[in-house]
Amino acid sequence: MFDLEEASQGYDKEMARLRDAIMMKVIPRLLRPMESGSRSIYPRLLHGDLWDGNTSTDVANDSPIIFDVASFYGHNEYE
């Protein structure tokens, strides 16, 4: 997301400083408790906009179809 923002808005020194802080300090501190001891995080592909209006069924083979995909990798317990 940071790369997309920079590509569309241009380089910003303050944003670069905040990006470094988030990536090097904030995220590791949030993830560390979930990876302590014998626990591990296993990222899963998640859908951020799943509702009946953007789902259907392929009539040819009865397989599910998802439209307007807003997928991303995240924790399996994401809500």
SVG drawing of the C-alpha trace seen along z (x, -y; Angstrom):
<svg xmlns="http://www.w3.org/2000/svg" viewBox="-27 -15 40 44">
<polyline fill="none" stroke="black" stroke-width="0.4" points="0.0,0.0 2.9,-2.3 4.3,-1.7 1.0,-2.4 0.6,-5.6 4.0,-6.8 3.5,-5.9 0.3,-8.0 1.2,-10.9 4.9,-11.1 7.7,-10.7 7.1,-12.4 9.8,-12.5 7.5,-12.4 5.6,-9.4 8.8,-7.6 9.8,-8.2 6.4,-6.9 6.6,-3.9 10.0,-2.9 8.7,-3.2 5.6,-1.1 7.5,1.6 10.5,1.8 8.8,1.1 5.0,1.3 4.3,4.4 7.0,6.6 5.7,5.5 2.2,6.4 3.2,9.8 5.7,10.8 3.1,12.1 1.5,14.3 4.8,15.8 6.2,16.5 6.8,19.9 5.7,22.6 3.1,20.5 3.5,19.4 1.5,17.2 0.3,18.9 -1.1,16.2 -4.2,17.0 -5.8,15.5 -8.7,13.4 -11.6,11.7 -12.4,8.3 -15.8,7.7 -17.6,11.0 -21.4,10.8 -24.1,12.4 -24.1,9.5 -20.7,10.4 -20.9,14.2 -22.5,16.5 -22.3,20.0 -20.9,21.1 -23.8,22.9 -21.5,25.0 -19.7,26.8 -21.5,25.6 -18.3,23.9 -18.4,20.8 -17.5,17.4 -16.5,14.3 -16.7,10.9 -15.2,7.6 -12.4,9.4 -10.7,7.4 -8.3,10.2 -5.2,9.9 -3.0,12.0 -3.7,11.9 -4.3,13.7 -6.8,16.6 -8.9,15.0 -9.3,11.7 -12.8,10.2"/>
</svg>
